């Protein structure tokens, strides 16, 4: 298992700067102040110091986000298809005077989509409300300048 690099801590004695050249042997490794040294520390002092590789930073891209979203959507779609196929029993549905027979899985799917639409409408209304409030605050903060 690899160890993730940690940041430099000037209060940590292992991170303290030394005046020895990078290839010099550590003469204080045998005598410690009670902290105890390990084989890793002595072997590190004997090896020539190589520049530490920079930690690999992964950048999040739009293509990566789209790929992850599509993968998640496919998993949900597969689960949804399995749910609908397992619930093929017909049920009687009555809605505002309309009456009909629909498979149970399809009826639950339609109800879930309807609930999602209601949540999306409420969320959009709140986003519009927050944007208008932010626009008003910007306009009050700088009355002489016009903002888009």
GUMARTOR-531075 format. One record per atom (N, C-alpha, C): residue in three letters; atom name; residue number from 1; x, z, y. Coordinates in steps of 0.2 Angstrom, whole numbers, padded with zeros to 4 digits. Atoms other than C-alpha are relative to their C-alpha. Layout:
% GUMARTOR-531075
res:atom:n:x:z:y
ALA:CA:NUM:X:Z:Y
...
END
This chain:
% GUMARTOR-531075
res:atom:n:x:z:y
UNK:N:1:0004:0000:-0006
UNK:CA:1:0000:0000:0000
UNK:C:1:0004:0000:0006
UNK:N:2:-0004:0001:-0006
UNK:CA:2:0007:-0005:0017
UNK:C:2:-0002:0005:0005
UNK:N:3:0001:-0005:-0005
UNK:CA:3:0008:0007:0031
UNK:C:3:-0001:-0003:0007
UNK:N:4:0001:0003:-0006
UNK:CA:4:0001:0003:0048
UNK:C:4:0005:0003:0005
UNK:N:5:-0005:-0003:-0005
UNK:CA:5:0014:0004:0062
UNK:C:5:-0004:0005:0005
UNK:N:6:0003:-0004:-0005
UNK:CA:6:0011:0018:0074
UNK:C:6:0004:0000:0007
UNK:N:7:-0003:0000:-0006
UNK:CA:7:0015:0020:0092
UNK:C:7:0006:0005:0001
UNK:N:8:-0006:-0004:-0002
UNK:CA:8:0031:0027:0100
UNK:C:8:-0003:0007:0003
UNK:N:9:0002:-0007:-0003
UNK:CA:9:0029:0046:0103
UNK:C:9:0007:0003:0002
UNK:N:10:-0006:-0003:-0003
UNK:CA:10:0043:0053:0114
UNK:C:10:0001:0008:-0002
UNK:N:11:0000:-0007:0002
UNK:CA:11:0039:0071:0108
UNK:C:11:0002:0001:-0007
UNK:N:12:-0002:-0001:0007
UNK:CA:12:0042:0067:0090
UNK:C:12:0007:-0001:-0001
UNK:N:13:-0008:0000:0001
UNK:CA:13:0060:0070:0084
UNK:C:13:0002:-0007:-0004
UNK:N:14:-0002:0006:0004
UNK:CA:14:0059:0055:0072
UNK:C:14:0000:-0006:0005
UNK:N:15:0001:0006:-0004
UNK:CA:15:0055:0043:0087
UNK:C:15:0005:0001:0006
UNK:N:16:-0005:-0002:-0006
UNK:CA:16:0069:0051:0099
UNK:C:16:0005:-0006:0000
UNK:N:17:-0005:0006:-0001
UNK:CA:17:0081:0038:0106
UNK:C:17:0007:0004:-0001
UNK:N:18:-0007:-0002:0002
UNK:CA:18:0099:0040:0100
UNK:C:18:0005:-0004:0004
UNK:N:19:-0005:0004:-0003
UNK:CA:19:0115:0035:0108
UNK:C:19:0004:-0004:-0005
UNK:N:20:-0004:0004:0005
UNK:CA:20:0122:0028:0092
UNK:C:20:-0002:-0007:0000
UNK:N:21:0002:0007:0001
UNK:CA:21:0123:0009:0090
UNK:C:21:-0004:-0001:-0006
UNK:N:22:0005:0001:0006
UNK:CA:22:0110:0002:0078
UNK:C:22:0003:0000:-0007
UNK:N:23:-0002:0000:0007
UNK:CA:23:0122:0000:0063
UNK:C:23:0004:0006:-0002
UNK:N:24:-0004:-0006:0002
UNK:CA:24:0131:0017:0064
UNK:C:24:-0004:0004:-0004
UNK:N:25:0003:-0005:0004
UNK:CA:25:0128:0030:0051
UNK:C:25:-0002:0006:0003
UNK:N:26:0003:-0006:-0003
UNK:CA:26:0118:0045:0055
UNK:C:26:0004:0006:-0003
UNK:N:27:-0004:-0005:0002
UNK:CA:27:0130:0060:0054
UNK:C:27:-0004:0007:0000
UNK:N:28:0004:-0006:0000
UNK:CA:28:0116:0073:0057
UNK:C:28:-0005:0000:-0005
UNK:N:29:0005:0000:0005
UNK:CA:29:0106:0068:0042
UNK:C:29:0001:0005:-0005
UNK:N:30:-0001:-0005:0005
UNK:CA:30:0114:0081:0031
UNK:C:30:-0002:0007:0002
UNK:N:31:0001:-0006:-0003
UNK:CA:31:0112:0095:0043
UNK:C:31:-0007:0000:0004
UNK:N:32:0006:0000:-0003
UNK:CA:32:0094:0098:0049
UNK:C:32:-0001:0006:0003
UNK:N:33:0002:-0007:-0003
UNK:CA:33:0086:0111:0060
UNK:C:33:-0006:0002:-0004
UNK:N:34:0006:-0002:0004
UNK:CA:34:0074:0115:0045
UNK:C:34:-0005:-0005:-0001
UNK:N:35:0005:0004:0001
UNK:CA:35:0064:0100:0046
UNK:C:35:0000:-0004:-0006
UNK:N:36:-0001:0004:0006
UNK:CA:36:0071:0092:0031
UNK:C:36:0000:-0007:0000
UNK:N:37:-0001:0008:-0001
UNK:CA:37:0077:0074:0029
UNK:C:37:-0002:-0002:-0007
UNK:N:38:0002:0003:0007
UNK:CA:38:0071:0063:0015
UNK:C:38:0004:-0006:-0001
UNK:N:39:-0004:0006:0002
UNK:CA:39:0079:0048:0006
UNK:C:39:-0002:-0006:0005
UNK:N:40:0002:0006:-0004
UNK:CA:40:0069:0036:0017
UNK:C:40:0004:0000:0007
UNK:N:41:-0003:-0001:-0006
UNK:CA:41:0077:0043:0033
UNK:C:41:0007:-0002:-0001
UNK:N:42:-0007:0002:0001
UNK:CA:42:0095:0042:0026
UNK:C:42:0001:-0007:-0001
UNK:N:43:-0001:0007:0002
UNK:CA:43:0093:0025:0019
UNK:C:43:-0002:-0004:0007
UNK:N:44:0002:0004:-0006
UNK:CA:44:0085:0019:0036
UNK:C:44:0006:0001:0005
UNK:N:45:-0006:-0001:-0004
UNK:CA:45:0101:0026:0045
UNK:C:45:0006:-0004:-0002
UNK:N:46:-0006:0003:0003
UNK:CA:46:0113:0017:0033
UNK:C:46:-0001:-0008:0001
UNK:N:47:0002:0007:-0001
UNK:CA:47:0104:0000:0035
UNK:C:47:0001:-0003:0007
UNK:N:48:-0001:0002:-0007
UNK:CA:48:0108:-0011:0050
UNK:C:48:-0007:-0001:0002
UNK:N:49:0007:0000:-0003
UNK:CA:49:0093:-0010:0062
UNK:C:49:-0002:-0007:0001
UNK:N:50:0003:0007:-0001
UNK:CA:50:0083:-0026:0061
UNK:C:50:-0006:0001:0005
UNK:N:51:0006:-0001:-0005
UNK:CA:51:0070:-0029:0075
UNK:C:51:-0007:0001:-0004
UNK:N:52:0006:-0001:0003
UNK:CA:52:0053:-0022:0069
UNK:C:52:-0005:-0006:0001
UNK:N:53:0004:0005:-0001
UNK:CA:53:0041:-0036:0066
UNK:C:53:-0006:0002:0004
UNK:N:54:0006:-0002:-0004
UNK:CA:54:0027:-0036:0078
UNK:C:54:-0006:0000:-0004
UNK:N:55:0006:-0001:0004
UNK:CA:55:0010:-0030:0071
UNK:C:55:-0004:-0007:0001
UNK:N:56:0004:0006:0000
UNK:CA:56:-0001:-0045:0067
UNK:C:56:-0007:0002:0003
UNK:N:57:0006:-0001:-0003
UNK:CA:57:-0015:-0045:0079
UNK:C:57:-0005:-0006:-0001
UNK:N:58:0004:0005:0001
UNK:CA:58:-0030:-0055:0074
UNK:C:58:-0005:-0001:0006
UNK:N:59:0004:0001:-0005
UNK:CA:59:-0040:-0063:0087
UNK:C:59:-0007:-0002:-0002
UNK:N:60:0007:0002:0002
UNK:CA:60:-0059:-0064:0086
UNK:C:60:-0002:-0007:0004
UNK:N:61:0001:0006:-0003
UNK:CA:61:-0064:-0082:0089
UNK:C:61:-0008:-0001:-0001
UNK:N:62:0008:0001:0001
UNK:CA:62:-0082:-0089:0091
UNK:C:62:-0001:-0003:-0006
UNK:N:63:0001:0003:0006
UNK:CA:63:-0079:-0100:0076
UNK:C:63:-0001:0006:-0006
UNK:N:64:0000:-0005:0005
UNK:CA:64:-0075:-0084:0066
UNK:C:64:-0007:0004:0000
UNK:N:65:0006:-0004:-0001
UNK:CA:65:-0090:-0075:0073
UNK:C:65:-0006:-0004:-0003
UNK:N:66:0006:0004:0002
UNK:CA:66:-0102:-0090:0069
UNK:C:66:0001:0000:-0008
UNK:N:67:-0001:0000:0007
UNK:CA:67:-0094:-0091:0051
UNK:C:67:-0003:0007:-0003
UNK:N:68:0002:-0007:0003
UNK:CA:68:-0098:-0072:0048
UNK:C:68:-0007:0000:0001
UNK:N:69:0007:0000:-0001
UNK:CA:69:-0115:-0074:0055
UNK:C:69:-0004:-0004:-0005
UNK:N:70:0003:0005:0005
UNK:CA:70:-0119:-0089:0044
UNK:C:70:0000:0003:-0007
UNK:N:71:-0001:-0003:0006
UNK:CA:71:-0112:-0080:0029
UNK:C:71:-0005:0006:-0001
UNK:N:72:0005:-0005:0001
UNK:CA:72:-0123:-0065:0032
UNK:C:72:-0007:-0002:0000
UNK:N:73:0006:0003:0001
UNK:CA:73:-0138:-0076:0035
UNK:C:73:-0002:-0003:-0006
UNK:N:74:0001:0002:0006
UNK:CA:74:-0136:-0084:0019
UNK:C:74:-0001:0005:-0005
UNK:N:75:0001:-0005:0004
UNK:CA:75:-0135:-0068:0010
UNK:C:75:-0007:0003:0000
UNK:N:76:0007:-0002:-0001
UNK:CA:76:-0151:-0062:0018
UNK:C:76:-0005:-0005:-0002
UNK:N:77:0004:0005:0002
UNK:CA:77:-0159:-0079:0014
UNK:C:77:-0001:0000:-0007
UNK:N:78:0001:0000:0007
UNK:CA:78:-0155:-0078:-0004
UNK:C:78:-0004:0006:-0003
UNK:N:79:0004:-0006:0002
UNK:CA:79:-0162:-0060:-0005
UNK:C:79:-0007:-0001:0001
UNK:N:80:0007:0002:-0002
UNK:CA:80:-0178:-0066:0004
UNK:C:80:-0003:-0005:-0005
UNK:N:81:0003:0004:0005
UNK:CA:81:-0180:-0080:-0008
UNK:C:81:-0002:0003:-0007
UNK:N:82:0001:-0004:0006
UNK:CA:82:-0178:-0068:-0023
UNK:C:82:-0006:0004:0001
UNK:N:83:0006:-0004:-0001
UNK:CA:83:-0191:-0057:-0015
UNK:C:83:-0006:-0003:-0001
UNK:N:84:0006:0004:0000
UNK:CA:84:-0204:-0070:-0012
UNK:C:84:-0001:-0003:-0007
UNK:N:85:0001:0002:0007
UNK:CA:85:-0201:-0077:-0030
UNK:C:85:-0003:0005:-0005
UNK:N:86:0002:-0006:0004
UNK:CA:86:-0204:-0060:-0038
UNK:C:86:-0007:0002:0002
UNK:N:87:0007:-0002:-0002
UNK:CA:87:-0220:-0057:-0028
UNK:C:87:-0005:-0006:0001
UNK:N:88:0005:0006:-0001
UNK:CA:88:-0231:-0072:-0032
UNK:C:88:-0007:0002:-0002
UNK:N:89:0007:-0002:0001
UNK:CA:89:-0247:-0062:-0035
UNK:C:89:-0004:-0002:0006
UNK:N:90:0004:0001:-0006
UNK:CA:90:-0261:-0068:-0024
UNK:C:90:-0003:0006:0002
UNK:N:91:0003:-0006:-0003
UNK:CA:91:-0268:-0055:-0012
UNK:C:91:-0005:-0003:0005
UNK:N:92:0005:0002:-0005
UNK:CA:92:-0284:-0056:-0001
UNK:C:92:0003:0002:0007
UNK:N:93:-0002:-0002:-0006
UNK:CA:93:-0279:-0056:0017
UNK:C:93:-0006:-0002:0005
UNK:N:94:0005:0001:-0006
UNK:CA:94:-0291:-0054:0032
UNK:C:94:0003:0002:0006
UNK:N:95:-0003:-0001:-0007
UNK:CA:95:-0286:-0056:0050
UNK:C:95:-0004:-0003:0005
UNK:N:96:0005:0002:-0006
UNK:CA:96:-0298:-0057:0065
UNK:C:96:-0005:-0004:-0003
UNK:N:97:0006:0004:0002
UNK:CA:97:-0312:-0064:0055
UNK:C:97:0003:-0005:-0005
UNK:N:98:-0002:0005:0005
UNK:CA:98:-0301:-0076:0045
UNK:C:98:0002:0003:-0006
UNK:N:99:-0001:-0003:0006
UNK:CA:99:-0300:-0073:0027
UNK:C:99:0003:-0006:-0005
UNK:N:100:-0003:0005:0005
UNK:CA:100:-0289:-0081:0013
UNK:C:100:0004:0003:-0005
UNK:N:101:-0004:-0002:0005
UNK:CA:101:-0278:-0079:-0002
UNK:C:101:0007:-0003:0001
UNK:N:102:-0007:0002:-0001
UNK:CA:102:-0259:-0079:0000
UNK:C:102:0004:0004:-0005
UNK:N:103:-0005:-0004:0005
UNK:CA:103:-0245:-0074:-0012
UNK:C:103:0003:0006:0004
UNK:N:104:-0003:-0007:-0003
UNK:CA:104:-0239:-0056:-0008
UNK:C:104:0006:-0001:0003
UNK:N:105:-0007:0001:-0004
UNK:CA:105:-0221:-0061:-0004
UNK:C:105:-0001:-0004:0006
UNK:N:106:0001:0004:-0006
UNK:CA:106:-0227:-0074:0008
UNK:C:106:-0003:0004:0006
UNK:N:107:0004:-0004:-0005
UNK:CA:107:-0239:-0062:0017
UNK:C:107:0005:0005:0003
UNK:N:108:-0005:-0005:-0003
UNK:CA:108:-0225:-0049:0019
UNK:C:108:0005:-0003:0004
UNK:N:109:-0005:0004:-0004
UNK:CA:109:-0213:-0062:0025
UNK:C:109:-0003:-0002:0007
UNK:N:110:0004:0002:-0006
UNK:CA:110:-0226:-0068:0038
UNK:C:110:0000:0006:0005
UNK:N:111:0001:-0006:-0003
UNK:CA:111:-0229:-0050:0043
UNK:C:111:0007:0002:0003
UNK:N:112:-0007:-0002:-0002
UNK:CA:112:-0210:-0047:0045
UNK:C:112:0002:-0004:0006
UNK:N:113:-0002:0004:-0005
UNK:CA:113:-0207:-0062:0055
UNK:C:113:-0004:0001:0007
UNK:N:114:0004:-0002:-0006
UNK:CA:114:-0222:-0057:0067
UNK:C:114:0003:0006:0003
UNK:N:115:-0003:-0006:-0003
UNK:CA:115:-0214:-0040:0069
UNK:C:115:0007:-0002:0004
UNK:N:116:-0006:0002:-0003
UNK:CA:116:-0197:-0048:0073
UNK:C:116:-0001:-0004:0007
UNK:N:117:0002:0003:-0006
UNK:CA:117:-0205:-0059:0086
UNK:C:117:-0002:0005:0006
UNK:N:118:0002:-0005:-0004
UNK:CA:118:-0213:-0044:0094
UNK:C:118:0006:0004:0003
UNK:N:119:-0006:-0003:-0002
UNK:CA:119:-0196:-0035:0095
UNK:C:119:0004:-0004:0004
UNK:N:120:-0003:0004:-0004
UNK:CA:120:-0188:-0050:0102
UNK:C:120:-0003:-0001:0007
UNK:N:121:0004:0000:-0007
UNK:CA:121:-0201:-0051:0116
UNK:C:121:0002:0006:0004
UNK:N:122:-0002:-0006:-0003
UNK:CA:122:-0198:-0033:0120
UNK:C:122:0007:0000:0002
UNK:N:123:-0007:0000:-0002
UNK:CA:123:-0179:-0035:0120
UNK:C:123:0001:-0004:0006
UNK:N:124:-0001:0005:-0005
UNK:CA:124:-0180:-0050:0131
UNK:C:124:-0003:0003:0007
UNK:N:125:0003:-0003:-0006
UNK:CA:125:-0191:-0041:0143
UNK:C:125:0005:0005:0003
UNK:N:126:-0005:-0005:-0002
UNK:CA:126:-0179:-0027:0144
UNK:C:126:0006:-0003:0003
UNK:N:127:-0006:0003:-0003
UNK:CA:127:-0164:-0038:0147
UNK:C:127:-0001:-0003:0007
UNK:N:128:0002:0003:-0007
UNK:CA:128:-0173:-0047:0161
UNK:C:128:0000:0005:0005
UNK:N:129:0001:-0006:-0005
UNK:CA:129:-0177:-0030:0169
UNK:C:129:0007:0002:0002
UNK:N:130:-0007:-0003:-0002
UNK:CA:130:-0159:-0024:0168
UNK:C:130:0004:-0005:0004
UNK:N:131:-0004:0005:-0004
UNK:CA:131:-0152:-0041:0175
UNK:C:131:-0003:0000:0007
UNK:N:132:0003:0000:-0007
UNK:CA:132:-0164:-0040:0190
UNK:C:132:0002:0006:0003
UNK:N:133:-0002:-0006:-0003
UNK:CA:133:-0159:-0022:0193
UNK:C:133:0008:-0001:0002
UNK:N:134:-0007:0001:-0002
UNK:CA:134:-0140:-0027:0193
UNK:C:134:0000:-0005:0005
UNK:N:135:0000:0005:-0005
UNK:CA:135:-0144:-0042:0204
UNK:C:135:-0002:0004:0007
UNK:N:136:0001:-0004:-0007
UNK:CA:136:-0152:-0030:0217
UNK:C:136:0005:0004:0002
UNK:N:137:-0005:-0004:-0002
UNK:CA:137:-0138:-0018:0216
UNK:C:137:0006:-0004:0003
UNK:N:138:-0006:0004:-0003
UNK:CA:138:-0125:-0032:0219
UNK:C:138:-0002:-0002:0007
UNK:N:139:0003:0002:-0007
UNK:CA:139:-0136:-0038:0234
UNK:C:139:0001:0005:0005
UNK:N:140:-0001:-0005:-0004
UNK:CA:140:-0136:-0021:0241
UNK:C:140:0007:0002:0002
UNK:N:141:-0007:-0002:-0001
UNK:CA:141:-0118:-0018:0239
UNK:C:141:0004:-0005:0005
UNK:N:142:-0003:0005:-0004
UNK:CA:142:-0113:-0034:0248
UNK:C:142:-0005:-0004:0004
UNK:N:143:0006:0004:-0003
UNK:CA:143:-0127:-0039:0260
UNK:C:143:0002:-0007:0004
UNK:N:144:-0002:0006:-0003
UNK:CA:144:-0117:-0052:0269
UNK:C:144:0002:-0006:-0004
UNK:N:145:-0002:0005:0004
UNK:CA:145:-0112:-0062:0254
UNK:C:145:-0005:-0002:-0004
UNK:N:146:0005:0002:0004
UNK:CA:146:-0123:-0073:0244
UNK:C:146:0003:0000:-0007
UNK:N:147:-0002:0001:0007
UNK:CA:147:-0122:-0072:0225
UNK:C:147:-0005:-0004:-0004
UNK:N:148:0004:0005:0004
UNK:CA:148:-0128:-0084:0212
UNK:C:148:-0005:0003:-0004
END
